C-alpha cells in the first residue's frame, strides 16, 4: 500500500509505533510518501500535522525540513537526510542515522551509529555499541552500556560508557570534554592540540612528543599548547593519549579497538568481508588437505592386502584389524583436523575410523 500526503515543506510528523523496521528519508519534494503492507498502516492529518502508525515495516519519505517524533520502533531503523529535529523515545533494533540535524534519543536497545549531524546529539540510554562521527553541535551520552567510538565532534562532549572508548578529537578553544569509561580510553589528537588533560585510570600513557611518561601514575594533569580546552578522562582501565593518526592500528592492548583505525564508515561491511576472506582461506586449506588425503587413500587402495594405510599430514595411520593408531608427536593443525571430519562427511572413512583418529589427536587411545 502506498499513500501520498501534502503537509507543506516543514510538516510535523508523529510516528506512534512501528511493529517492524523503519526507513525514513528526507527528500527535496513537498509530499510525504508512505509505503507499507495493506491494512498494516494507519495515517491521519490535521493541516501540517501528520500521525502515522504501522504494525509491520514502514518506508516513508518526508520533506527535508520535517520535524519528526517517533515513539517506538520494534525492529531496525535507518534515518537519513531529515534536517528538522528528530526525537525518538525507543528503538528496539539497530539504529543508523546519516546527514541529520539535531537528535534526541531516550533509549536505543541495540547498536547505534550516526554520521553527519548539523546540530546536537543527546542519548539518555544505549544498551549496546555507539559510533558517532562528524557532529557540529554538542554530544551528550548519559549511559552507554558497551563501547563508544567518537570522531570529529566540534561541540562539547559528555559521555558515561560501560566499556571501552576511542576518541579522535581536535579540541576547540573553550570546549569541554568529559568522559567516564568502565574499561580503557584511547584519545587521539593532532600534534598541535591545545588542551588541559586531567586523567584518572589504572595506567596512564602519553604517546606524545615532549611529554614524559610517569611510571605507575594513576592520576595526572598535562597541559598541551595553550591549554584552551578542558579534557577530563576517567577510566576503570588504562588511558592512552596519542598524537599519531595510526594509534588505533597499533593499540593492541586496547581490546576491541585494536587495528580498527577509527574509520567507522562501512564498518559492518568490512567485518563481513574479513569473515568471508578468512572463510575462503580456510576452505582452500581444507581442499588442499583433502587432495593430499585422497592421494594417500588411492595409493593405499592400490596396494590392497586387506588393510588401509592412511597418511594425514605428518603421520601414517594403520587401520588394519589389528592396527592401533599412534598419537602424533607434533600438534595437529586445524586444517588437518577439519580434513578428517570432511573425509567422514564425504564417506572416505567410516565413523569408527574417524573416531579413532580424533581420539588420538586429542590425546586419547
VOGU-3710 file (C-alpha; in Angstrom, 3 decimals, decimal comma):
1> xxxxxxxxxx> 0,000/0,000/0,000  1,318/3,454/-0,922  -0,050/6,791/0,228  0,851/10,396/-0,633  0,159/13,362/1,657  0,899/17,065/1,222  1,522/18,849/4,527  3,893/21,601/3,466  7,676/21,972/3,447  8,083/21,743/7,233
11> xxxxxxxxxx> 5,474/19,270/8,468  5,277/17,913/11,998  5,219/14,128/11,795  4,468/11,859/14,733  5,182/8,176/14,207  3,430/6,494/17,103  4,525/2,879/16,711  6,316/0,729/14,134  5,986/-3,028/14,598  8,831/-3,860/12,200
21> xxxxxxxxxx> 11,664/-1,954/10,512  11,608/1,750/9,634  13,169/3,516/6,673  12,856/7,308/6,974  14,395/9,520/4,278  14,300/13,285/3,836  13,961/14,470/0,242  13,512/17,684/-1,775  9,865/17,042/-2,591  6,878/18,648/-0,828
31> xxxxxxxxxx> 4,930/15,422/-0,360  5,058/12,735/2,299  5,236/9,292/0,682  4,355/6,248/2,791  4,657/2,592/1,870  3,612/-0,425/3,954  1,656/-3,657/3,612  -2,097/-3,393/3,125  -4,125/-2,970/6,319  -0,961/-2,512/8,438
41> xxxxxxxxxx> -0,684/1,272/8,270  -2,874/3,994/9,797  -2,500/7,674/8,843  -4,273/10,846/9,949  -3,678/14,512/9,036  -4,595/17,873/10,520  -3,020/20,646/8,436  0,765/20,304/8,713  0,474/17,703/11,493  0,556/14,044/10,419
51> xxxxxxxxxx> 0,230/10,948/12,619  1,375/7,525/11,428  1,454/4,043/12,938  2,202/0,686/11,348  2,077/-2,894/12,615  4,874/-4,037/10,317  7,655/-2,456/8,218  7,250/1,147/7,101  9,068/3,152/4,435  8,469/6,902/4,476
61> xxxxxxxxxx> 9,866/9,875/2,558  9,383/13,312/4,054  10,374/16,882/3,096  13,888/17,616/4,372  12,593/20,300/6,747  10,191/17,938/8,568  10,235/17,655/12,349  9,797/14,028/13,375  8,843/12,441/16,680  8,949/8,642/16,939
71> xxxxxxxxxx> 7,504/6,839/19,955  8,580/3,237/19,337  10,383/1,200/16,670  10,037/-2,562/17,015  12,815/-3,512/14,597  15,811/-1,846/12,944  15,730/1,723/11,655  17,581/3,818/9,080  17,080/7,599/9,130  18,848/9,995/6,769
81> xxxxxxxxxx> 18,501/13,412/5,226  15,985/14,781/7,752  17,102/18,306/8,634  14,332/19,220/11,064  14,506/17,996/14,643  14,313/14,267/15,404  13,006/12,956/18,729  12,959/9,209/19,425  11,585/7,556/22,542  12,544/3,894/21,990
91> xxxxxxxxxx> 14,244/1,776/19,297  14,454/-1,986/19,858  16,749/-2,850/16,956  19,854/-1,311/15,384  19,565/2,392/14,601  21,542/4,177/11,890  21,391/7,929/11,187  23,098/9,900/8,420  23,015/13,585/7,487  20,564/14,866/10,064
101> xxxxxxxxxx> 20,242/17,966/12,249  19,516/17,770/15,993  18,702/14,381/17,536  17,293/13,463/20,949  17,016/9,776/21,877  15,562/8,330/25,054  16,561/4,659/24,639  18,142/2,543/21,899  18,376/-1,155/22,805  20,854/-2,286/20,112
111> xxxxxxxxxx> 23,748/-0,700/18,169  23,589/2,981/17,259  25,593/4,824/14,612  25,444/8,434/13,479  27,459/10,131/10,773  26,857/13,766/9,972  24,766/15,992/12,260  24,447/19,767/11,908  23,011/20,131/15,409  23,492/18,354/18,730
121> xxxxxxxxxx> 23,025/14,733/19,801  21,614/13,580/23,123  21,131/9,949/24,183  19,817/9,049/27,614  20,479/5,294/27,364  22,085/2,963/24,808  22,277/-0,758/25,583  24,973/-1,676/23,037  27,807/-0,116/20,979  27,674/3,512/19,839
131> xxxxxxxxxx> 29,590/5,044/16,909  29,428/8,810/16,314  31,205/10,862/13,656  31,088/14,387/12,282  28,807/16,340/14,647  28,729/20,143/14,622  26,959/20,539/17,972  27,285/19,054/21,450  27,206/15,325/22,210  25,641/14,181/25,497
141> xxxxxxxxxx> 25,606/10,440/26,249  24,188/9,758/29,699  24,640/5,970/29,709  26,298/3,719/27,087  26,419/0,059/28,138  29,139/-1,154/25,761  31,785/0,589/23,593  31,916/4,136/22,245  33,730/5,289/19,116  33,677/9,041/18,578
151> xxxxxxxxxx> 35,325/11,234/15,969  35,172/14,842/14,744  32,790/16,381/17,265  33,022/20,155/17,148  30,927/20,861/20,242  31,245/19,797/23,883  31,231/16,115/24,841  29,843/14,411/27,933  29,805/10,602/27,978  29,407/7,804/30,522
161> xxxxxxxxxx> 30,438/4,497/28,965  30,392/0,975/30,388  33,347/-0,412/28,432  35,997/0,956/26,000  36,170/4,412/24,439  38,102/5,533/21,362  38,039/9,254/20,516  39,639/11,200/17,688  39,285/14,859/18,666  40,562/18,252/17,588
171> xxxxxxxxxx> 39,814/20,247/20,778  38,329/23,689/20,247  39,075/26,674/22,478  36,589/26,930/25,336  35,161/23,443/24,769  34,996/20,776/27,467  35,183/17,003/27,002  34,187/14,821/29,972  34,378/11,054/29,506  33,999/8,242/32,054
181> xxxxxxxxxx> 34,723/4,680/30,884  34,414/1,345/32,649  37,451/-0,017/30,785  40,079/1,623/28,546  40,218/5,017/26,846  42,226/5,821/23,739  42,340/9,535/22,839  43,968/10,642/19,583  44,520/14,350/18,828  46,543/16,435/16,338
191> xxxxxxxxxx> 50,175/17,132/17,363  49,373/20,836/17,900  46,297/20,264/20,057  45,623/22,820/22,807  44,079/21,376/25,967  44,454/20,699/29,661  44,170/16,947/30,289  43,007/15,715/33,689  43,227/11,912/33,784  42,479/9,116/36,227
201> xxxxxxxxxx> 42,951/5,410/35,418  44,835/2,192/36,179  47,740/3,272/33,961  48,237/6,494/32,024  50,435/6,508/28,930  51,293/9,663/26,949  52,426/8,837/23,424  53,253/12,484/22,805  56,469/14,222/21,728  57,878/16,334/24,546
211> xxxxxxxxxx> 55,728/14,726/27,273  57,392/12,162/29,512  55,560/9,230/30,991  55,388/8,768/34,747  55,725/5,191/35,988  52,781/3,800/37,976  50,859/7,035/37,540  47,095/6,695/38,097  46,253/10,414/38,258  47,812/13,016/36,031
221> xxxxxxxxxx> 47,296/16,526/34,671  49,022/17,578/31,431  48,839/20,893/29,565  49,237/20,777/25,790  49,788/24,005/23,860  47,894/26,954/25,315  45,506/24,691/27,257  42,427/26,438/25,833  40,179/23,340/26,003  39,451/21,122/29,016
231> xxxxxxxxxx> 39,528/17,316/28,735  38,613/15,163/31,737  39,118/11,407/31,384  38,292/8,770/33,992  38,811/5,077/33,201  38,354/1,816/35,065  41,232/0,518/32,916  44,080/2,247/31,065  44,250/5,656/29,403  46,391/6,293/26,355
241> xxxxxxxxxx> 46,777/9,697/24,707  48,490/9,864/21,328  49,177/12,359/18,532  49,701/9,634/15,922  46,861/9,213/13,447  47,506/5,443/13,267  47,373/4,981/17,038  44,285/2,789/16,746  46,174/0,425/14,422  48,915/-0,297/16,949
251> xxxxxxxxxx> 46,889/-0,188/20,168  46,946/-3,950/20,619  46,302/-3,571/24,338  43,064/-1,707/23,730  40,791/-4,692/23,267  38,116/-4,485/20,578  39,554/-1,323/19,019  42,967/-2,719/18,058  43,651/-2,314/14,362  40,403/-0,530/13,540
261> xxxxxxxxxx> 41,958/2,871/12,915  38,606/4,523/13,644  37,364/4,569/10,073  33,863/3,568/11,092  32,231/4,219/7,742  31,124/0,856/6,380  32,468/-0,925/9,462  29,933/-3,750/9,265  30,686/-4,328/5,590  34,450/-4,504/6,265
271> xxxxxxxxxx> 33,935/-7,054/9,034  31,768/-9,152/6,707  34,452/-9,035/4,008  37,119/-10,112/6,504  34,979/-13,060/7,621  34,370/-14,065/4,012  38,068/-13,815/3,184  39,032/-15,870/6,251  36,415/-18,474/5,344  37,723/-18,672/1,785
281> xxxxxxxxxx> 41,298/-19,115/3,035  40,234/-21,858/5,431  38,242/-23,590/2,687  41,246/-23,515/0,338  43,405/-25,100/3,045  40,818/-27,817/3,686  40,522/-28,553/-0,020  44,312/-28,804/-0,338  44,468/-31,144/2,673  41,649/-33,237/1,193
291> xxxxxxxxxx> 43,524/-33,575/-2,067  46,596/-34,841/-0,232  44,471/-37,290/1,773  42,675/-38,577/-1,310  46,012/-39,243/-2,984  47,116/-41,257/0,060  43,850/-43,224/0,123  44,074/-44,066/-3,576  47,681/-45,192/-3,117  46,666/-47,379/-0,174
301> xxxxxxxxxx> 43,770/-48,897/-2,090  46,115/-49,809/-4,949  48,443/-51,548/-2,510  45,484/-53,587/-1,191  46,366/-56,622/1,032  43,351/-56,170/3,289  44,371/-53,022/5,060  44,156/-49,308/4,531  47,137/-47,174/5,481  46,062/-43,576/5,780
311> xxxxxxxxxx> 48,564/-40,717/5,679  47,494/-37,379/7,061  49,985/-34,576/7,330  52,911/-35,773/9,423  51,626/-39,210/10,445  50,715/-42,601/8,937  47,738/-44,450/10,419  47,204/-48,226/10,124  43,517/-49,221/10,008  44,025/-52,958/9,565
321> xxxxxxxxxx> 42,016/-55,074/12,070  44,982/-55,193/14,423  46,186/-51,686/13,724  46,277/-49,268/16,649  46,512/-45,513/15,978  49,694/-43,965/17,312  49,300/-40,456/18,750  51,127/-37,801/16,767  54,398/-36,484/18,018  53,597/-32,904/16,994
331> xxxxxxxxxx> 50,388/-30,917/17,498  47,791/-31,207/14,774  46,735/-28,175/12,769  43,139/-27,037/12,423  43,139/-27,737/8,702  44,146/-31,374/9,270  41,515/-31,831/11,971  38,861/-30,358/9,644  40,108/-32,561/6,844  39,382/-35,688/8,922
341> xxxxxxxxxx> 35,844/-34,521/9,551  35,454/-33,690/5,861  36,605/-37,203/4,973  33,912/-38,626/7,207  31,298/-36,362/5,673  32,353/-37,478/2,173  32,335/-41,143/3,318  36,057/-41,559/2,604  36,452/-43,163/6,049  33,993/-44,779/8,441
351> xxxxxxxxxx> 32,674/-43,242/11,644  34,763/-45,715/13,636  37,938/-44,744/11,798  37,199/-41,049/12,253  36,537/-41,614/15,941  39,892/-43,328/16,359  41,684/-40,533/14,543  40,013/-37,757/16,518  40,524/-39,557/19,807  44,210/-39,934/19,051
361> xxxxx> 44,512/-36,295/18,034  43,002/-35,241/21,337  45,419/-37,381/23,254  43,163/-40,414/23,721  43,834/-44,018/22,809
//
